[in-house]
Amino acid sequence: MISTSSISDGAPPIDPTPLVEPTPLVEPTPLVELVETP
């Protein structure tokens, strides 16, 4: 069981990496402007 918690600790560091994906999500925002034009 102790070995399992060790793996959990390694997971948190990986979370910060995915945070880079949310950045691209900002691009879809401009697309909303195009919808307002029509």
N, CA, C and O atoms as a GROMACS GRO file, in nm:
protein
  152
    1MET      N    1   0.085  -0.121   0.000
    1MET     CA    2   0.000   0.000   0.000
    1MET      C    3   0.088   0.126   0.000
    1MET      O    4   0.056   0.227  -0.063
    2ILE      N    5   0.201   0.118   0.073
    2ILE     CA    6   0.289   0.235   0.078
    2ILE      C    7   0.340   0.270  -0.062
    2ILE      O    8   0.353   0.387  -0.096
    3SER      N    9   0.367   0.166  -0.144
    3SER     CA   10   0.418   0.190  -0.279
    3SER      C   11   0.313   0.267  -0.361
    3SER      O   12   0.347   0.349  -0.446
    4THR      N   13   0.185   0.240  -0.334
    4THR     CA   14   0.079   0.308  -0.410
    4THR      C   15   0.080   0.458  -0.382
    4THR      O   16   0.064   0.539  -0.473
    5SER      N   17   0.100   0.495  -0.253
    5SER     CA   18   0.101   0.638  -0.219
    5SER      C   19   0.219   0.706  -0.287
    5SER      O   20   0.211   0.823  -0.324
    6SER      N   21   0.329   0.633  -0.304
    6SER     CA   22   0.447   0.691  -0.371
    6SER      C   23   0.409   0.732  -0.513
    6SER      O   24   0.450   0.839  -0.560
    7ILE      N   25   0.332   0.649  -0.581
    7ILE     CA   26   0.290   0.679  -0.718
    7ILE      C   27   0.200   0.804  -0.717
    7ILE      O   28   0.207   0.888  -0.807
    8SER      N   29   0.115   0.814  -0.615
    8SER     CA   30   0.025   0.930  -0.605
    8SER      C   31   0.106   1.059  -0.597
    8SER      O   32   0.071   1.159  -0.659
    9ASP      N   33   0.216   1.056  -0.518
    9ASP     CA   34   0.300   1.176  -0.506
    9ASP      C   35   0.354   1.216  -0.643
    9ASP      O   36   0.366   1.334  -0.673
   10GLY      N   37   0.388   1.117  -0.724
   10GLY     CA   38   0.442   1.146  -0.856
   10GLY      C   39   0.336   1.206  -0.948
   10GLY      O   40   0.370   1.275  -1.044
   11ALA      N   41   0.209   1.181  -0.921
   11ALA     CA   42   0.102   1.232  -1.006
   11ALA      C   43   0.091   1.385  -0.998
   11ALA      O   44   0.083   1.449  -1.103
   12PRO      N   45   0.091   1.444  -0.881
   12PRO     CA   46   0.078   1.591  -0.867
   12PRO      C   47   0.172   1.669  -0.959
   12PRO      O   48   0.126   1.759  -1.029
   13PRO      N   49   0.301   1.637  -0.961
   13PRO     CA   50   0.397   1.706  -1.050
   13PRO      C   51   0.350   1.703  -1.196
   13PRO      O   52   0.376   1.797  -1.271
   14ILE      N   53   0.283   1.595  -1.236
   14ILE     CA   54   0.236   1.583  -1.375
   14ILE      C   55   0.118   1.679  -1.401
   14ILE      O   56   0.098   1.722  -1.514
   15ASP      N   57   0.043   1.711  -1.297
   15ASP     CA   58  -0.073   1.800  -1.314
   15ASP      C   59  -0.031   1.936  -1.371
   15ASP      O   60  -0.091   1.982  -1.469
   16PRO      N   61   0.069   2.000  -1.313
   16PRO     CA   62   0.116   2.130  -1.364
   16PRO      C   63   0.142   2.129  -1.514
   16PRO      O   64   0.121   2.229  -1.582
   17THR      N   65   0.187   2.016  -1.567
   17THR     CA   66   0.214   2.009  -1.712
   17THR      C   67   0.086   2.029  -1.792
   17THR      O   68   0.084   2.111  -1.884
   18PRO      N   69  -0.021   1.956  -1.761
   18PRO     CA   70  -0.149   1.970  -1.834
   18PRO      C   71  -0.200   2.113  -1.831
   18PRO      O   72  -0.274   2.155  -1.921
   19LEU      N   73  -0.163   2.189  -1.728
   19LEU     CA   74  -0.210   2.328  -1.719
   19LEU      C   75  -0.173   2.406  -1.845
   19LEU      O   76  -0.233   2.510  -1.873
   20VAL      N   77  -0.075   2.357  -1.920
   20VAL     CA   78  -0.035   2.428  -2.043
   20VAL      C   79  -0.144   2.413  -2.149
   20VAL      O   80  -0.159   2.499  -2.236
   21GLU      N   81  -0.221   2.305  -2.142
   21GLU     CA   82  -0.329   2.283  -2.241
   21GLU      C   83  -0.435   2.392  -2.232
   21GLU      O   84  -0.475   2.448  -2.334
   22PRO      N   85  -0.481   2.425  -2.110
   22PRO     CA   86  -0.581   2.533  -2.093
   22PRO      C   87  -0.541   2.661  -2.166
   22PRO      O   88  -0.628   2.739  -2.205
   23THR      N   89  -0.413   2.684  -2.185
   23THR     CA   90  -0.368   2.806  -2.254
   23THR      C   91  -0.429   2.813  -2.395
   23THR      O   92  -0.487   2.916  -2.430
   24PRO      N   93  -0.416   2.708  -2.475
   24PRO     CA   94  -0.475   2.706  -2.610
   24PRO      C   95  -0.626   2.734  -2.608
   24PRO      O   96  -0.681   2.786  -2.705
   25LEU      N   97  -0.691   2.701  -2.498
   25LEU     CA   98  -0.835   2.723  -2.487
   25LEU      C   99  -0.869   2.871  -2.506
   25LEU      O  100  -0.983   2.906  -2.535
   26VAL      N  101  -0.768   2.958  -2.488
   26VAL     CA  102  -0.793   3.102  -2.505
   26VAL      C  103  -0.822   3.133  -2.651
   26VAL      O  104  -0.892   3.229  -2.682
   27GLU      N  105  -0.768   3.052  -2.742
   27GLU     CA  106  -0.791   3.076  -2.887
   27GLU      C  107  -0.940   3.065  -2.921
   27GLU      O  108  -0.993   3.152  -2.990
   28PRO      N  109  -1.008   2.962  -2.875
   28PRO     CA  110  -1.152   2.945  -2.900
   28PRO      C  111  -1.231   3.070  -2.859
   28PRO      O  112  -1.336   3.097  -2.917
   29THR      N  113  -1.182   3.145  -2.762
   29THR     CA  114  -1.253   3.265  -2.717
   29THR      C  115  -1.273   3.363  -2.832
   29THR      O  116  -1.385   3.410  -2.853
   30PRO      N  117  -1.168   3.396  -2.907
   30PRO     CA  118  -1.180   3.487  -3.023
   30PRO      C  119  -1.287   3.439  -3.121
   30PRO      O  120  -1.354   3.520  -3.185
   31LEU      N  121  -1.302   3.308  -3.132
   31LEU     CA  122  -1.402   3.252  -3.224
   31LEU      C  123  -1.542   3.303  -3.187
   31LEU      O  124  -1.629   3.312  -3.273
   32VAL      N  125  -1.562   3.336  -3.060
   32VAL     CA  126  -1.693   3.387  -3.016
   32VAL      C  127  -1.721   3.520  -3.083
   32VAL      O  128  -1.836   3.551  -3.115
   33GLU      N  129  -1.617   3.599  -3.105
   33GLU     CA  130  -1.636   3.730  -3.170
   33GLU      C  131  -1.690   3.710  -3.311
   33GLU      O  132  -1.777   3.786  -3.355
   34LEU      N  133  -1.640   3.611  -3.381
   34LEU     CA  134  -1.684   3.584  -3.518
   34LEU      C  135  -1.834   3.553  -3.518
   34LEU      O  136  -1.905   3.588  -3.612
   35VAL      N  137  -1.881   3.487  -3.412
   35VAL     CA  138  -2.024   3.452  -3.405
   35VAL      C  139  -2.107   3.578  -3.384
   35VAL      O  140  -2.219   3.588  -3.435
   36GLU      N  141  -2.053   3.675  -3.310
   36GLU     CA  142  -2.127   3.798  -3.284
   36GLU      C  143  -2.139   3.882  -3.412
   36GLU      O  144  -2.236   3.956  -3.429
   37THR      N  145  -2.042   3.871  -3.502
   37THR     CA  146  -2.045   3.950  -3.625
   37THR      C  147  -2.171   3.920  -3.706
   37THR      O  148  -2.241   4.014  -3.746
   38PRO      N  149  -2.203   3.794  -3.731
   38PRO     CA  150  -2.324   3.758  -3.807
   38PRO      C  151  -2.451   3.785  -3.724
   38PRO      O  152  -2.562   3.761  -3.771
   0.00000   0.00000   0.00000
